[in-house]
Amino acid sequence: MKPGIHPEYRPVVFRDRAADYAFLTRPTATSDKTIEWEDGNTYPVIDVEISSASHPFYTGTQRVLDTAGRVERFERRYGRGRSER
């Protein structure tokens, strides 16, 4: 690798608040917030909304959306399309 053209990699903790899950990795991203990790060292922490611990694909849980209710509410609010009138 050419020296001086690649970003610096450093240990950073990614924390998924929804699943109460955190993992330590070495990305190029950083943060001003810090957290004390299990090994006693302090690392920057990046909060994420979703990770493999909370994503429905990885957990096997699905969220059911009320699509029928949404369609009916849309039709009540805006009526049917012009071609159906």
HELIX and SHEET records of a PDB file:
HELIX    1   1 PRO A   56  THR A   59  1                                   4    
HELIX    2   2 THR A   67  TYR A   78  1                                  12    
HELIX    3   3 ARG A   82  GLU A   84  5                                   3    
SHEET    1   A 4 TYR A  21  THR A  25  0                                        
SHEET    2   A 4 VAL A  12  ASP A  16 -1                                        
SHEET    3   A 4 THR A  42  VAL A  48  1                                        
SHEET    4   A 4 THR A  34  GLU A  36 -1                                        
END                                                                             
